[in-house]
Amino acid sequence: MQLHFGRGGRLTQLPPTLTQFPIATLLKIESPVSHCKQTTGLISNRYKFRVSLNVALCASVALSLIFGLPLLAPPATAQAPVQPRSSSAIYPSMTKVQSWIPMKDGVRLAVNLYMPKGAKPDDKFPAILEYLPYRKDDWTLERDWNLHSYFVRRGYITARVDIRGTGVSEGAPPDREYSHQEQQDGLEVIAWLARQPWSNGNVGMMGISWGGFNAIQLARLHPPALKAIIAVCATEELFHDDIHYIDGMMHVDEFEPAMDLELGITRAPDFPTDEKSLAPRFDSSPWFLLYLRQQRDGPFWRRASVAPDHYADYTVPSFMIGGFLDGYRDSLARFFEKSKAPMKALLGPWNHSFPHDAEPGPAIEWRDEATRWWDYWLKGKQNGIMDEPRFEVYMRRPYPPDPNIKEIPGEWRAEKSWPPAGLITQILNLHSDHTLKAEMAPAAIHHLKYVPSVGIEAGFWWGDFTVDQRPLDAFSLVYDSSPVEKDTAIFGWPKAVLQVSSTTPLADWFVRLSDVAPDGTVTMITGAGKSGAQRDSAANPTHLEPGGTYSIPIELHLTSWVFPRAHKIRMAISNSLWPMIWPTPVPMETLLFLGGAQPSRLELPIVPAESSAHPHFPPIESAPSLEGVSSTGDIWPPKEWTVTRDLMTGSTRVAWSGEDAGHYPWGNMKDYEQMSYTVRDDDPAVSSVHADASTTVMLPSRTLLWSVVLDLRSDAKNFYYHFERRLTENGALIRKKSWDETIPRDHQ
């Protein structure tokens, strides 16, 4: 079983390939669990590196060897003979060294240094930092060993650091993700790595999810030693794209109870429960409570975001990696559009996972290209990587809406930059006969009834593997094109422009783009939503005037797709996408206006269906095993999903649960989580979510059980929050703390 990071950064055991089901009748369905498999392969074409340095770099190397000064970073436009693309291993294996990094205030951060075995005493190496709260000595231990070994064997020292107050690191946990304290500590960590006697002075940062987020955020602060980053499944736009407010609307994710559980757990392997060790963590305020108080965009979210106005001063070379089944993929193209920093991007068909162990496939050996990136920016090797196409993308082709599909059909293509070559915008207008046509539509009005309980077929965030969309389409306004006459490819951000009206002051609109196969099955490609209250500003939302007409532009999330001959393009519109988005509180009807001076329409980013540039990736390299460490089971996706509808009360409930276990030389850990969401169609104000999560630590002489309960419910005016932590030792309660708060709804 492979370890992966959940979408908020939460450590899970699989990328979330959810199974969703229609809600029209009473259902109880068990979904098969997809298991990640260890992908193996051999590195082919093991060339020796041939390095050609210009005069400045030769001088830099000489100074580095004589005086220990850092290497100069190569200019992005440097021209030099290109060495072979494959990066072969230099060292046979690696070793792990546990150490401490002192902060200015006296707190020490714990670090695992992964170092090449067999290096000479005077060898100098660049450092690659991964900076996370996810417990380097238990939860990510096996994953870190497998991931980092690739780079270490190619001449790097990697540093896996626990954020302050998490894992083995000292201090109290920060008050939120991506806090000011986390960033200031990160700057000190980078400077410390650059000063080490084994260092050549150059530092890179990499990471997936949380590690990608803080790599981007620290790059924005431009620490002198940070020469380049690799950010996987990460975003620079926190309010709109992160998992707390998807598209600016409230989302309650499995990350919330899981992270607020983890904050209370003490260090491995002894897991102390004395007051000094336990109190700062166990009594720390839950982060989700803080996020509930921040229901609109503004300084809270902008402090750690590059968007919308910090792209111009972002200069650190950045390699961005994402997947079309991941909710953070938009950031790749935005950086290309808005930043002048040297950029490279890799966008595949995956979910929230590293590409070499991704499921669904095709998985690829991305670390070879990553090593070439590091070699260029951290070692000064002129390998031509910046002269190659900068944006490698997987063009998806149709597949049935099967949540258990193992490999996505399609092909790789390479773009020199962004926007892609040959991009044009095709406009399709919405017509009264529910068709999409290039011709202008006559004026018409379509009515849409708000059904709060619909939406689960669209997944839990934009990109999940989804089932057939027809049950959700039955409660939506649907518009189809004629069967396409030839292969039609899209790559970019589709856009919907809706002319709408609502009977209530608060309404959300959701648009899904789908492929309709000749047999009638409907596969969702992408989608997005917008709160009517945020039509002018997410920072200053305002109510709609009932009966007023508004133009609502909705930019759908970044996608690729090839519609083959005889398939149809479908656009579907709804006012609910539950349980992804918390329902608006009042029953209503909305109107969609067709035709006229400002027609409701769909804008598609059309690109040539074929490309002459096709990337090549080497075979995936098998990872070394870590003796005495293994894992079993899965939190996400869960063992089962159940969707039930009570025909007497009109309420709908979605529930899931999952568990996993880790096995270590010192003992065992077991994690469990379950969540359930409930809504009523006739009174959507009264909605709720309940969650239980726990971590059990089994040591030779004692068993510790950390557990949490989250209850969140709403009415028309407020959210009512309850959260509690509990800790037992050998069955006896030794600590308990709870939080209760009423929080006004703020246009959510």
Steps between C-alpha positions, in 0.01 A plus 500: 500500500629844405467804721346810347403845613134590527387814331555737789832332556349231725696175479285228350572167343359557154406786275127561547325308224150544635194307400181704494147386452158640409271597785155464346426182692609331821848362435776322683792428272845371575776628274805288424820627654775586254843397623814678393767262382872553530607584147834358403737551213862532401690810403604460138788667312723562802721769349778677680435871540685721253514852641596800289545815707539856382774721644284645775392156615857369488603787724205425726598134531860592575396745771263239641773237520761736646299721731170311542305777323166411339474424131358767274157415361510456122324761291171382353613588148840330516586296191723197543539146368213288623581195706291181484156537651506200731647565845685198633576425863842604632488341846386145581281582800427755769500538875271690736641740760269648764592848614369830638474844340511780762264796456582851622249472787663181633248251358655209308348350187557130436653400167575172328796554267516244221862484385687309226684196630858488373552876460848639560553718810559816295211445254253788478131447428195713436220458755137424414254590775158344566327685784183341643293445815439135413721320753821397323573216746175309461231616252733591211808296594455231235391748233794733572751217468357392165462848355824660614729211411470583129651846545753403765650228280545767232711727713267697728441522873132524582359641821162390634402749773204485739329840534515655847273327750442193280670161486825512694555876467484709815267790574126554478314433176430803282148642511424412137643360179773708335532725803742790534696288752525211254638732234750672729624161622524387137729792416727400789499135388606597147784717633612218734513248217708738287755541784568132561854376429368249245298766314594675176281789616206431270162387634190376320154432644259232390179351622149385426195682633611673823865464399422652162299782659778611732763459226306758296448723803866495605610558141289816503713623794821448293744359759849536344590129509172378347585456131203297371189308608284207387137530613270200446122534535514846656345841452591863553132606536380402848142626528374394158696176450586348839276242664333730754308716249491335159429765235447732797217287644505305824629142482541261795775253415638188667811709559328707770446233771815314397731800533343616825554147631864496395574829674450330838735203450842506666831386354602150396626254608432561872177706470540680835190609692661724762354851526789676327486271197126455472334830594631728221376256236189352653363836616577688178195650333361298206582661167161437343341728759729781384416439134125514574551857621653595163214446253608766250821582321732757652823552697468168685521303174713746303788506749638168370363518144692607193167580333382747395772766513837340586579323171718783375744470789510117493835410340613160636519232225201272553412156365127448551341153484129422514224266394163541334339303785652738756334818623817713492588474131406854396816644657725353229360708217444808717871518583586479131255779419585738782855438628830584331688233698654210304224240486448136408178300533391137487126432499381140496174308546558424868334584826676645807817290477858489376509396132726197550248317720183663369178313461327532260785481253691528291758553774832648387851538637488876558802497732734464204380833363499644852865399541589677178317806634702486823821435308446815297404738781692352796811353336538724196488218245419621151264218406263693274193456716401865461529476121241221482120540488398642836146361536451122472137396511298182472216540250220287636274302272153373591456221751185365663405657834655216700635605842727194506673554165872425525635697204373806317515481119683779320845613398772735615575818311742785561436871472783751475323722749157625601249570347532194276577550133199531271254577780170651386175564687182336370174652622190282532174672590229342714175453305143453615494141366785416743765495231843664471548678167732759353198695369345769714202380701156664503392642834362243743484427873571166667392431859721304742373369833755490781536143630748523792579127519632455145862501395676196639561358152741792444736385776641668809709756317555595139693212349395191693427186306128512445214275399250554219364854522148421380343480850632850578415626152137405568489784756695747283453711191676303226620618157657270238688568180441303183731198466842638411607424143870459574730466801470823699766571765482747787779606734464789740220663695152462353276788601126529550320835502152479653230767496297415810246607755406359841197514726727522807791726604749212511550247220790298362544386140699194390601407146627158391653419162452138391553260212188317379589171331286353220357247749379787722750468787621834635857553626573825682806685369516805725282755676489795737260706704441855611306658781266769372598706803862497376410608145695826539737417788582200716636741762182711517204274418157657462155350482317460171189705447217248455374528145805696384697382197873432532781386275695223675828396331630162619849390399508121508807327639794424273446194285596306188273278292456371148137464392507229230275490200134428586533608865309800636613792717273552801466797733288450814395766752376452856459710816637228729806280510462325833686378700797669325351842581287592804144569379357851493230535766171587322288300250487687170470503126749659262454617144747466211464751216592387150572714195485878509785750501698301759422135432566215741782308340787253528851595386733210418882518473554309174850376411628286212397139553848373417843616612840424353683528834463197726694473829681181593528376857744227613380185678400548863782417739416255776531636850716344772317338788519634854552212738250470785250751358179412313141614469159355423148625430364829372335806648424649157331382293294339773386143525144597421280792403134504589242742366156478659184700445219500752183529291291597804713789625659599169848487652806358325808363672844419359741300718841341462768344721855372457796376701869422460790371708874560520752253639835616642789347695373667818129410463189557290264785411143481374293785354124513458270765358132523408283789388131546425320793335126570525273746316125551451362617168208690658717673762863518379592746776500206742802309372768316694818298493627258765849349517690261724873441464758321711862390513595202715865456602589150617829484691642201692379622840209730422233590246412863431182607320467854369148572371294796382135574428385779269139615477411791276143603427329806363177691492409802290720739699779305672743211502516305829840345559593229750836326517661283767826319551548199728806299602492167680789286624429128539128587489508769772417861406799725572404821315196657334429841353212641296410815306153640427424812301219664306624668183277722282459396136673750274346456154571126516 
